[in-house]
Amino acid sequence: MLMSGKIKAFTIIEVAVTMVLSSIVVGSAIYVFFTFNKVLFATNKNNLIDLELIQLQQILKSDFIKADEINYQYGSIVIKFMNEEKTFYDIEDQVIIREAVNGIDTFNIEVYDIYVYYNSENSKLVNELILDIEIDNLDFPIHVIKKYPNSKLFEH
């Protein structure tokens, strides 16, 4: 039993045109996908840096508010609390390390300038601290102030 007649199928030209159009669509989709991922990665990186800055500022302000005394010596901030516990901030070029009783925090933040202001010329108590931080040529100053009670000021 032989079958006679034509077999219905696509010609080689139709298949080639379909493959070319499909490859253009897939190539465009891959380009959009990788471009979107690159933008998303850059945004995510910036958000992590912003989050780290916000966390540092919140922890530093909280420590300043709770502190009984704040001293500064050679790139280190020593915060003494009423219960005699101490928290240390070591400020280096590329990193800030906070050592407290409950653990160590590391902030990968580049500090390019530190301004420390005291209550008076003879006082060792830090009244105000400004950390100048630069990220992608933008300045982000962290500014914290300690208001001491009068009794503490008369001690020093």
Residue pairs with C-beta under 8 A, 6 or more apart in sequence:
10 18
49 109
49 135
52 107
52 108
52 109
53 109
53 133
53 135
53 140
53 142
55 107
56 96
56 107
56 109
56 142
57 142
57 144
59 98
59 105
60 89
60 129
60 142
60 144
61 144
63 79
63 87
64 70
64 79
64 129
64 144
64 145
64 146
65 146
66 81
67 79
67 80
67 81
67 146
68 80
68 81
68 82
68 152
69 79
69 80
69 125
69 152
70 77
70 78
70 79
70 80
70 125
70 126
70 129
70 146
71 77
71 78
71 80
71 124
71 125
71 126
72 78
72 116
72 126
72 129
75 90
75 91
75 92
75 114
76 88
76 89
76 90
76 91
77 88
77 89
77 91
77 126
77 129
78 86
78 87
78 88
79 86
79 87
79 88
79 89
80 86
81 87
85 100
85 101
87 98
87 99
87 100
87 101
88 97
88 98
88 99
88 100
89 96
89 97
89 98
89 99
90 96
90 97
90 99
91 111
91 114
91 131
92 111
93 110
93 111
94 108
94 109
94 110
95 106
95 107
95 108
95 109
96 106
96 107
96 109
96 111
96 131
97 104
97 105
97 106
97 107
98 104
98 105
98 106
98 107
109 133
109 135
110 133
110 134
110 135
111 131
111 132
111 133
112 132
112 133
112 134
113 131
113 132
114 129
114 130
114 131
114 132
115 128
115 129
115 130
115 132
116 126
116 128
116 129
117 126
117 127
117 128
117 129
118 124
118 125
118 126
118 127
119 125
119 127
119 148
119 153
119 156
122 156
123 153
123 156
124 156
125 146
125 148
125 152
125 153
125 156
126 146
127 145
127 146
127 148
128 143
128 144
128 145
128 146
129 143
129 144
129 145
130 141
130 142
130 143
131 141
131 142
132 139
132 141
133 139
133 140
133 141
133 142
134 140
